[in-house]
């Protein structure tokens, strides 16, 4: 995966007014690359 944005994105003030439960939400964004999946042990 390649990180699109470092850290997290919080909901906007407008979003929290429309949806109070979104206050605790944190969004992380990544893009899948062409690299093969990692093997588990």
OpenMM code with the backbone's topology and positions (N, CA, C; nanometers):
from openmm import Vec3, app, unit

residues = "UNK UNK UNK UNK UNK UNK UNK UNK UNK UNK UNK UNK UNK UNK UNK UNK UNK UNK UNK UNK UNK UNK UNK UNK UNK UNK UNK UNK UNK UNK UNK UNK UNK UNK UNK UNK UNK UNK UNK UNK UNK".split()
positions = [
    Vec3(0.0840, -0.1185, 0.0000),
    Vec3(0.0000, 0.0000, 0.0000),
    Vec3(0.0881, 0.1243, 0.0000),
    Vec3(0.0357, 0.2305, -0.0569),
    Vec3(0.1036, 0.3595, -0.0562),
    Vec3(0.0126, 0.4574, 0.0166),
    Vec3(0.0679, 0.5268, 0.1167),
    Vec3(-0.0117, 0.6233, 0.1920),
    Vec3(-0.0426, 0.7449, 0.1058),
    Vec3(-0.1691, 0.7832, 0.0995),
    Vec3(-0.2120, 0.9016, 0.0258),
    Vec3(-0.1964, 1.0250, 0.1140),
    Vec3(-0.2259, 1.0092, 0.2389),
    Vec3(-0.2192, 1.1199, 0.3341),
    Vec3(-0.1585, 1.0672, 0.4637),
    Vec3(-0.0582, 1.1371, 0.5154),
    Vec3(0.0032, 1.0954, 0.6419),
    Vec3(-0.0901, 1.1300, 0.7567),
    Vec3(-0.0966, 1.0427, 0.8548),
    Vec3(-0.1815, 1.0678, 0.9711),
    Vec3(-0.3275, 1.0389, 0.9414),
    Vec3(-0.4150, 1.1085, 1.0126),
    Vec3(-0.5583, 1.0858, 0.9977),
    Vec3(-0.6289, 1.2140, 0.9593),
    Vec3(-0.7474, 1.1983, 0.9045),
    Vec3(-0.8319, 1.3122, 0.8699),
    Vec3(-0.9533, 1.3092, 0.9616),
    Vec3(-0.9813, 1.4209, 1.0253),
    Vec3(-1.0955, 1.4317, 1.1156),
    Vec3(-1.2149, 1.4877, 1.0392),
    Vec3(-1.3362, 1.4619, 1.0856),
    Vec3(-1.4542, 1.5182, 1.0189),
    Vec3(-1.4572, 1.6703, 1.0335),
    Vec3(-1.5144, 1.7359, 0.9351),
    Vec3(-1.5247, 1.8821, 0.9389),
    Vec3(-1.6279, 1.9251, 1.0430),
    Vec3(-1.6271, 2.0536, 1.0758),
    Vec3(-1.7264, 2.1070, 1.1692),
    Vec3(-1.8679, 2.0878, 1.1145),
    Vec3(-1.8840, 2.1061, 0.9829),
    Vec3(-2.0161, 2.0879, 0.9216),
    Vec3(-2.0630, 1.9431, 0.9362),
    Vec3(-1.9707, 1.8485, 0.9179),
    Vec3(-2.0061, 1.7065, 0.9317),
    Vec3(-2.0486, 1.6748, 1.0744),
    Vec3(-1.9758, 1.7259, 1.1733),
    Vec3(-2.0121, 1.6954, 1.3119),
    Vec3(-2.1435, 1.7618, 1.3524),
    Vec3(-2.1779, 1.8740, 1.2898),
    Vec3(-2.3095, 1.9346, 1.3172),
    Vec3(-2.4213, 1.8480, 1.2585),
    Vec3(-2.3995, 1.7954, 1.1361),
    Vec3(-2.5004, 1.7092, 1.0721),
    Vec3(-2.5073, 1.5723, 1.1383),
    Vec3(-2.3909, 1.5226, 1.1840),
    Vec3(-2.3820, 1.3867, 1.2367),
    Vec3(-2.2930, 1.3880, 1.3613),
    Vec3(-2.3487, 1.4133, 1.4796),
    Vec3(-2.2681, 1.4243, 1.6018),
    Vec3(-2.1839, 1.3003, 1.6328),
    Vec3(-2.2279, 1.1827, 1.5901),
    Vec3(-2.1509, 1.0606, 1.6185),
    Vec3(-2.0198, 1.0561, 1.5413),
    Vec3(-2.0041, 1.1401, 1.4404),
    Vec3(-1.8808, 1.1401, 1.3615),
    Vec3(-1.7640, 1.2057, 1.4343),
    Vec3(-1.7884, 1.2654, 1.5516),
    Vec3(-1.6811, 1.3341, 1.6253),
    Vec3(-1.5610, 1.2444, 1.6492),
    Vec3(-1.5843, 1.1175, 1.6780),
    Vec3(-1.4737, 1.0272, 1.7110),
    Vec3(-1.4148, 0.9575, 1.5879),
    Vec3(-1.4668, 0.9841, 1.4703),
    Vec3(-1.4191, 0.9165, 1.3493),
    Vec3(-1.2830, 0.9704, 1.3064),
    Vec3(-1.1979, 0.8801, 1.2563),
    Vec3(-1.0686, 0.9174, 1.1998),
    Vec3(-1.0528, 0.8384, 1.0707),
    Vec3(-1.0186, 0.9061, 0.9625),
    Vec3(-1.0063, 0.8420, 0.8324),
    Vec3(-0.8594, 0.8271, 0.7960),
    Vec3(-0.8210, 0.7074, 0.7536),
    Vec3(-0.6862, 0.6814, 0.7034),
    Vec3(-0.6996, 0.6389, 0.5580),
    Vec3(-0.6117, 0.6902, 0.4726),
    Vec3(-0.6243, 0.6650, 0.3293),
    Vec3(-0.4966, 0.6023, 0.2757),
    Vec3(-0.5118, 0.4925, 0.1999),
    Vec3(-0.3991, 0.4270, 0.1345),
    Vec3(-0.4461, 0.3732, -0.0003),
    Vec3(-0.3511, 0.3556, -0.0904),
    Vec3(-0.3813, 0.3037, -0.2238),
    Vec3(-0.3055, 0.1730, -0.2427),
    Vec3(-0.3734, 0.0731, -0.2955),
    Vec3(-0.3082, -0.0556, -0.3207),
    Vec3(-0.2127, -0.0395, -0.4393),
    Vec3(-0.0920, -0.0935, -0.4245),
    Vec3(0.0066, -0.0894, -0.5316),
    Vec3(0.0104, -0.2248, -0.6019),
    Vec3(0.0950, -0.2358, -0.7017),
    Vec3(0.1054, -0.3626, -0.7746),
    Vec3(0.1965, -0.4630, -0.7041),
    Vec3(0.2548, -0.4269, -0.5910),
    Vec3(0.3418, -0.5182, -0.5157),
    Vec3(0.2614, -0.6394, -0.4685),
    Vec3(0.3223, -0.7575, -0.4683),
    Vec3(0.2508, -0.8768, -0.4221),
    Vec3(0.2226, -0.8684, -0.2722),
    Vec3(0.1193, -0.9378, -0.2251),
    Vec3(0.0871, -0.9372, -0.0816),
    Vec3(0.2013, -0.9970, 0.0002),
    Vec3(0.2159, -0.9505, 0.1232),
    Vec3(0.3185, -1.0049, 0.2130),
    Vec3(0.2754, -1.1433, 0.2590),
    Vec3(0.3713, -1.2339, 0.2723),
    Vec3(0.3439, -1.3694, 0.3187),
    Vec3(0.3415, -1.3716, 0.4706),
    Vec3(0.2451, -1.4426, 0.5283),
    Vec3(0.2387, -1.4587, 0.6732),
    Vec3(0.3250, -1.5760, 0.7143),
    Vec3(0.3783, -1.5718, 0.8357),
    Vec3(0.4614, -1.6825, 0.8860),
    Vec3(0.3778, -1.7988, 0.9278),
] * unit.nanometer
topology = app.Topology()
chain = topology.addChain("A")
for resn in residues:
    res = topology.addResidue(resn, chain)
    for name in ("N", "CA", "C"):
        topology.addAtom(name, app.Element.getBySymbol(name[0]), res)
